[in-house]
């Protein structure tokens, strides 16, 4: 199974995705880490662009083909990136579960963004203006959506674990 966490920075997706990976033993791929590694390598002529997503999809595919569950943690803001994840899952013959993480309370979202400290060496977290102006297309088909202004990370995790491991009927 490929589980793709999507959402703007500061919504809480990394907190939930990381914990889900720990609880399930899934391979965890965080786009921010991949993109920063590409920048640090100094091999790109310009900005990272879609390169981080291409690397993440290749890593996801190789792990899915080994029978591993994979969790991707990314903004995933446009149709092209969303379709690429679906294509990766299809190539591996596994289900793709899209999870969109939002924070519907704008003031709380802003507070979180402004209070964040970076956990990736060399990467400065985006400011509120950048997050607020970030391109983020509406989904063609609404994914499973978690609103972190209404649920704690623990509650969000329990919802996802229940979705992944439904009780027998």
C-alpha positions as CSV (number, residue, x, y, z in Angstrom):
1,X,0.0,0.0,0.0
2,X,1.1,3.5,-0.8
3,X,-0.2,6.1,1.6
4,X,0.3,9.7,0.4
5,X,-0.1,12.5,3.0
6,X,-0.8,15.9,1.3
7,X,-1.4,19.3,2.7
8,X,0.1,22.7,3.2
9,X,3.0,23.2,5.6
10,X,1.9,23.6,9.2
11,X,-1.2,21.5,9.0
12,X,0.3,18.7,11.0
13,X,0.8,16.1,8.2
14,X,4.4,15.3,9.1
15,X,3.5,14.7,12.8
16,X,0.8,12.3,11.8
17,X,2.7,10.6,8.9
18,X,5.8,10.1,11.0
19,X,3.8,8.5,13.8
20,X,1.9,6.3,11.4
21,X,5.1,5.1,9.8
22,X,6.5,4.2,13.3
23,X,3.3,2.4,14.2
24,X,3.0,0.4,11.0
25,X,6.7,-0.1,10.1
26,X,6.1,1.6,6.8
27,X,9.0,3.1,4.7
28,X,8.7,6.9,5.3
29,X,9.6,9.3,2.5
30,X,9.5,13.0,3.3
31,X,9.8,15.2,0.2
32,X,11.4,18.1,2.3
33,X,14.3,15.8,3.2
34,X,14.8,14.6,-0.4
35,X,14.6,18.1,-1.8
36,X,17.1,19.4,0.8
37,X,19.5,16.6,0.0
38,X,19.3,17.5,-3.7
39,X,20.1,21.1,-2.8
40,X,23.0,20.1,-0.6
41,X,24.4,17.9,-3.3
42,X,24.7,20.9,-5.5
43,X,24.0,18.9,-8.7
44,X,21.0,20.9,-9.9
45,X,21.4,23.9,-12.2
46,X,18.3,25.5,-10.9
47,X,15.6,25.1,-8.2
48,X,14.6,21.6,-7.2
49,X,11.3,21.8,-9.0
50,X,9.7,18.4,-9.4
51,X,13.0,16.5,-8.9
52,X,12.2,15.6,-5.3
53,X,8.9,14.1,-6.2
54,X,10.5,12.1,-9.0
55,X,13.1,10.7,-6.6
56,X,10.4,9.9,-4.0
57,X,8.3,8.1,-6.6
58,X,11.2,6.0,-7.7
59,X,12.1,5.1,-4.1
60,X,8.4,4.4,-3.3
61,X,8.1,2.1,-6.3
62,X,11.3,0.1,-5.4
63,X,10.1,-0.4,-1.8
64,X,6.5,-1.2,-2.9
65,X,7.8,-3.9,-5.2
66,X,9.7,-5.4,-2.2
67,X,6.3,-5.7,-0.5
68,X,6.8,-2.7,1.9
69,X,4.1,-0.3,2.8
70,X,5.2,3.2,1.9
71,X,4.2,6.6,3.4
72,X,4.9,9.7,1.4
73,X,4.8,13.0,3.2
74,X,4.5,16.0,0.8
75,X,2.5,19.1,0.0
76,X,1.4,17.3,-3.2
77,X,-0.3,20.5,-4.5
78,X,-1.1,19.8,-8.1
79,X,-2.9,17.2,-10.2
80,X,0.4,16.1,-11.8
81,X,2.0,15.1,-8.6
82,X,-1.1,13.4,-7.4
83,X,-1.4,11.4,-10.6
84,X,2.3,10.4,-10.4
85,X,1.6,8.8,-7.0
86,X,-1.3,6.9,-8.4
87,X,0.8,5.7,-11.3
88,X,3.5,4.5,-8.9
89,X,1.0,2.5,-6.9
90,X,-0.5,1.1,-10.1
91,X,3.0,0.0,-11.4
92,X,3.5,-1.8,-8.1
93,X,0.0,-3.3,-8.1
94,X,-0.9,-1.8,-4.8
95,X,-3.6,0.5,-3.4
96,X,-3.0,4.2,-3.2
97,X,-4.6,5.9,-0.2
98,X,-4.6,9.7,-0.4
99,X,-4.8,11.6,2.9
100,X,-5.2,15.3,2.9
101,X,-4.4,17.1,6.2
102,X,-5.9,20.5,6.7
103,X,-6.1,23.0,9.5
104,X,-9.5,24.8,8.9
105,X,-8.8,27.3,11.7
106,X,-6.8,29.9,9.8
107,X,-5.5,31.6,12.9
108,X,-4.4,28.3,14.4
109,X,-2.7,27.4,11.1
110,X,-0.9,30.7,11.0
111,X,0.2,30.3,14.7
112,X,1.6,26.8,13.9
113,X,3.5,28.0,10.8
114,X,5.0,31.0,12.7
115,X,6.0,28.9,15.7
116,X,7.7,26.1,13.7
117,X,11.4,25.5,14.0
118,X,13.2,23.5,11.3
119,X,14.2,19.9,11.8
120,X,16.0,19.5,8.5
121,X,19.5,21.0,8.6
122,X,19.8,23.7,6.0
123,X,16.1,24.0,5.4
124,X,14.3,27.1,6.7
125,X,10.6,26.4,7.2
126,X,8.3,28.7,5.0
127,X,6.7,31.7,6.6
128,X,3.0,32.4,6.8
129,X,2.9,34.5,3.7
130,X,4.5,31.8,1.6
131,X,2.2,29.1,3.0
132,X,-0.9,31.3,2.6
133,X,0.0,32.0,-1.1
134,X,1.1,28.4,-1.9
135,X,-0.4,26.9,-5.0
136,X,-2.8,24.1,-3.9
137,X,-5.3,22.8,-6.4
138,X,-8.7,21.4,-5.5
139,X,-8.8,17.6,-5.7
140,X,-10.7,16.0,-8.6
141,X,-12.0,13.4,-6.2
142,X,-11.9,14.4,-2.5
143,X,-9.4,12.3,-0.5
144,X,-9.7,11.1,3.1
145,X,-9.4,14.4,4.9
146,X,-8.1,15.0,8.4
147,X,-8.8,18.4,10.0
148,X,-6.2,18.9,12.7
149,X,-8.0,22.0,14.1
150,X,-10.7,19.5,15.2
151,X,-8.6,16.5,16.2
152,X,-5.4,15.9,18.1
153,X,-2.6,14.1,16.4
154,X,-3.4,11.0,18.5
155,X,-7.1,11.1,17.4
156,X,-6.1,11.6,13.8
157,X,-3.7,8.6,14.0
158,X,-6.5,6.4,15.5
159,X,-8.8,7.3,12.6
160,X,-6.1,6.3,10.1
161,X,-5.2,3.1,11.9
162,X,-8.9,2.2,11.9
163,X,-9.0,2.9,8.1
164,X,-6.0,0.7,7.5
165,X,-6.9,-2.1,9.8
166,X,-10.7,-2.4,9.9
167,X,-12.2,-4.6,12.5
168,X,-13.5,-7.9,11.2
169,X,-17.3,-8.1,10.8
